[in-house]
């Protein structure tokens, strides 16, 4: 089997939520436990850190992994979805799982005689857990895929649980209120395991408090952090680890950093040897060290061109705030979404940015992609009009032609929209 054939099997022979949506979602842990048994319970070979949340869990997971690696720990990192290459999901000290390891796992799975019918995420989670065992990692940072309570990764018992924040997303699967969504995320809280809550909201305080009390789990709430937001970085002058500069820009990273710092203090208390220097280096080099992409990611400076995976209203709260703070130039916004999410609140946010925004409607090239023309029709209901250019690369070329030197180009929306960008992917 070649690597291409292995990926073809994973994506076309198994239900894949990211491509197909709710029809591929398999709530429940029965299959995950059975897979774990078949492969020898690999997740028991190392201490994991479990991260859930609506927004910020990817940035939080990558930064914690970067700091732990800089502190000298061989660190596994499992996140989703990927942008360009499946192997982005599974890394050890920033290095992607090898093509050979992916092929080996798929071949062994296909050769097994079993009645199990796992989803894409159930099988790839098992792949990650086993790979980390084979690589003899010292610690693994595990990001949930969707929710928490019934997520495939929730078979682990972590040394630390982290819940970044709660916002409206996947409401058809997780519930239509913040309380219901928080209940699902709180499912990662385990008996006696400390849990860091990145952001407490009136609707979620009791949910997390009750679950932590029932589980006898120490509950820590992240304290606000002082921040100086710059265009391409954020300075944190006063942290438990001294002054820190964060490579990740975007206003949303300030709250993520509060969550990360609280988590690192907790890990220190648990016995991890994390120096101030490791924290500074991890924050300053998180993209280089872990391959993180798509978080207020600067593609060019002439004109400023940024991409961001703003796929829900929680993310767009920060994006809109950041765009509103610009003092000069127009914003050329290239937007694209999937077709199974209610984007009304996002379109309202875009509408609130005023007339200084030029819109380009694009479409992710996956079965779930919302057609650019349909997005334009939906946007018109909110008084928003722009150019319909389905291919994001064509839209970017058009925006570059129209943009003045002081303007900004922002490509934002679905991960799959960013995945269609023709960038240099060799180092991703």
N, C-alpha and C positions, 0 to 999 in steps of 0.2 A: 504494500500500500504506500502511495506517495502522501506527502503532507496535504496536497490539494484534495486528494481523495478522502483523507481523514476529515478535513474541514467540510467537504461536500456531505459526508455522512452526518456530521454533527448538525449541520444547518438544514439539511433537506430530508433527513430520516427521523428527526426528533422534533417535537413541538417546541418552537422558539418564540418566547413571549415578545422579545424586542422586535421581531419581524411581523408576528401574526397578531399580537395583542391578547385580549382576555381569553380567547379560545385555547391558548397554549398555557395558561396559568393553571398550575396544579397545587392547590393549597393542601397542606398536610405533610407529615414527616415520615409516613410509613415507608415510602420508596427510598427516601434518603437514608433511613436507618438500615434498610435491607442492603442497599448498595454499600454502605459503610461496613457492614458485616462481611459482605463478599470480599471486599478488598482489605480485610484485616484491621478495621477500625483505626485507620492511619491518623485521624485527628487527635488520638490520645498520645501521640509521640512527642508533642511539643505544647507549650502554653499558648493559647490564642487570646487575642483581643478582639472583641466583637463590636461592630459599629453599625448602627441603624440611624434613620432619620430621613426626613423628606428632602432637605437640601443640605449640602455641605459635607455629607458623609464621605464622598470621594476625596475631597481636599483634605479632610481630617485624617482619613486612612493613609493617604500618601505621605502627609507630613509626619505623622507619628512613625511610619515605617522609615522615612528618611532619617529622622533623628535617631531611632534605634540602631539603624545600620551605621551611622556616624559614631555612635557610642560603642561600636565594636561587636554588635550582635548580628548573627546571620539571620536575616529577617525575611520571612515569606510575606507576600502581599497578594490578596485575592480581591479583585474589584470587578465591577461591571457597570454598563456594557463597555465593550471596546469601541474604538473609533475606526482605526484602520486595519488592525490585525488581531485576530482572535487571541494571539499569545500575549497581548497587552494585559489580559485579565490575570495572568498568573506569573508572578515575578519573585525572584530571590535576590535580595540586595540590588534591586533595580533591573536585573537581567531577566528578559523574558524566558519563559519555558522554551526549551529547544523544540524544533520541528520534530526531531526524532522521538522525543519524549511524548509528544502529542500522538504521533503515529503509533508508538508502542502501546499506549493506553487504549486507543480505539481498537487496535487489532486484538488485544487481549479481551476487551469487552465483547467484540463481535464473535469471538470464539467461545464465549461462555454459553452454557445452556441454562437459561433462566426464563421465567415467565414475566419478569419485570419489564415494564414499559416506561422508562424514565423520560422526563422532559430534558431538553437541552441543559437547563440550569442545574437540574439534579445531577446529571452525569458529569458536567464540567466542575461542579463543586467537589464531587468525589475525586476527579482528576487532580484538582488543586490540593486537596488534603493529602492524597497519596504522594504527589510530587514533593510537597514540603517535607514529608517523612523521609523520602529517598534522599533529599538534599540535606538532611540532618539540620534543619533550621533550629535556631535557639528560641524563636518566637515567631508567631504568624499573626498578621493583621487581616481580619476577615470582615469584609463589608457585606451586609445583607443585600439581596437582590431586590426584593419587594416586600414591604411590611417588616415582619420580624417574627411574630408568634408562629406562623406557619411557613416561614421561609426555609428553603432547603438547608441553609447554613445553620439553622437553629438546633442542630443535633449536638453542637459543641457546648462544653462548659468552659467559659472563658475565665481568665484571671481578672479581667476588667471588661465591663460593658459600657458603651458610650452611645448616647442618643443625642444627636446634634440639635434637631429642632422638629417642629411639626407644622405642616402646612397642607393645604388642600391639593392632593395629587392622587391619582388612581382611586378616585372616590367610588367608582363602580365596583372595586374589589376590596377596598379597605374601610369603606364607610364614608358617609357624607357630612360628618361633623368632625371637628378637631378632637373631641373626646374619643370617638370611635377609632380614629386613626392612631391616636396616642395609645389606646388599648392594644392595638396590633403591634406597634413598635415596642411597647413595654414588655412584650412577650420574650424579649431577649434577656430580661432581668432574671438572674439565677440565684438560687439559695446561697446566701453568704458571700456573694460576689459583689464587690463595689461597683456602683453605676454612676457615671458622670452624665448629668443632664446639661446640655449646652444652653438651652433657653427655656425658661419656665414661662408659661402663658396661663392666664386665668382658667382657661378651659382644660388645661392638662395637669395642673398642680396636683389635684386629688388623684388622678389616674396614676401618675408616677409614684406619688407618696404611698398610696394604698398597696400598689404592687411591690414596692421596695419593702414596706413593713411586713407584708405577707411572706416575703422571701427572706426576711432578716438580712437584707442587702444594704450595706452602708450607702447612703445617697448623698452625692456631692453635686452642688450646683455651681456652674462656672461663673466666676466674677467678671464683670466688665473690665476690659483692658484699654488703657490709653493708647491711642493710635494717631499717627500722622500719615494720612493717605496721600500718596504721590501717584503720578500717572502710571508708572511701571513698577512700583514697589510700595510697601507700607512699613513705616518705622514704628516699633513698639519700645518706647524709651524706658519703661519701667515694668519688668516682668520678674517672676521668681528666679529667672536665669540671667538677669541683667538686661541690657539693651539688646534688642533683636530686630533685624530687618527681614521682613517677609518677602520672598520672591513673588508670591502670588498677590496680584493686585485685584482691584474690585472691592467695593465696599462690603460685600458679603463676607469677605475674608476676616474682617475684624471680629465678628461673632464666632467664626470658625476658630480663630486663634485663641479666643477665650476658652473654648471647649478643649482645644489641643493642649494649652498650658495646664489646665486643670487635670487633664488626663496624664500628662507627663509628671506632674507633682505626685499624683497617685501612684504611678509606676515606680517612681523613686521610693516612695513609702513601702512599696511591695518588694523592694530589694534590687531594682534595676539600677545599675551604675550609669547614670546619665549625667554627663558633665555639662556645664554651661556652654562650653565650646561646641559640644555635639548638638545642642539645641540651636545655637546660632548657625552652625553649618547646615543643619538639616533644613531650617527655615529658608536659608539663603540659596540653597541648591536643590530644592525639592523636585523641580521639573527635570533637571539633569539627572538626579539620583534615582528617580522612580519612573520617569517617562510620563508624568502627568501632563495632560493636554486639555485644552478647551475651557480653562477657567480664566476668563479675561486675558486670553492668550494673544499677545501682540505678534502679528504676522508681518507688519511693515510699519515704518515710521514716516513715510512720504507718499501719500498722507497716512496718518495714523490709522492702521487697520487692525481690528480686534475681532476675535471670535469667542463666543461664550455659549455654553450649553444651558441656556435659559429655557427650560422646557415646561415650567409650571409657574404659577402666580407668585410663589415664594421667591423664586429666582428673579422674576421680573420686577418685584418691589425694589430690589437692589439695583438692577440694571437701569430702571427708570430714574432712580435717585442719582445714579452716577451720570447719566446723560443730562439730567436737568442741571447738574452743577457745572457743565461746560460753559465757559465764558465767551467763546468765539467759535465761528465756523458752524456749518450745517452738519447734521448727522445723516449719513446714507445708510439706512437700515435694511439689510437683507434678512428676511424672516421666512421660516419654514417649519412646519409642525407635522405630527402624526394625526391620523383622522379619527382616533377614538378618544380624544380628550376634549373637554369643554375649554376652549381658549377665549371665551368671552371676557373674562376678567383681564387676561393679558392684552387683548385688543383695547379695552378701556384704558389700561395703563399707557399703551402706545398713543392713544388718542390724547391723553393728558400731556403729552410732550409738546404739543403745539405744532405750528406750521413750519418749524425749523427742521423738520425731519422729512427726508425723501425716502419713499418706501419702494422696495423691490420684493415681489412675492415669488418665492421659489418653492420647490417641493423635494423632500427626501426621496431617493430612488429605492424605496423598499415597499413591500405590499401595503404597509400601514401608512405610507406617506399621504398626506393631504395634498391633493392636486393644487397647483399654484392658482389656477383659475377659481377653484372653490374657495381657497383662502381669500382671494381678492373679493369674491362675492360676500363672504362672511365679514370681511373688514369694512366693506361699503356700508353695512348695517350700522357701523359705528362712525360713519363719516370719514373713513380712511380710504385713500385712493393712491395708487402707485402703478408701477410697471409690472406686468406679469412676465417673468422670465424663469421658466421651470428649472433650468440647470443652474445650480448655485455658482458655478464657475463663470458662466455667461453673465450672470447677474453681477458678480464681482468685477468682471471686465468692464461692464457698463458703468458701474458705480465709480470705478477708477477714472474712466473717461470724463465723468461729470463732476468729480470732486475737485474742489480747490485745495490749495496747499494747507489752509487752516481747518479744512473739513475733517471729519472722521467717518470711517466706514466700519460698521458693526455687522457681523454675521451672527445671528442668534436664533435659538430655537432648539429643535431636536438634535440629539447626538448624531442622528443619521444624516442630517443636513451637513454637519461638519465633516462627516465621513466621506462625503462626496467631493470635498475640496481636493484639488490636485496639488498636494504639497509634497515636499521631499520627505518620504516616509521611511527612509532607510534607518534613521536613528530613533524612530518612534518605539 
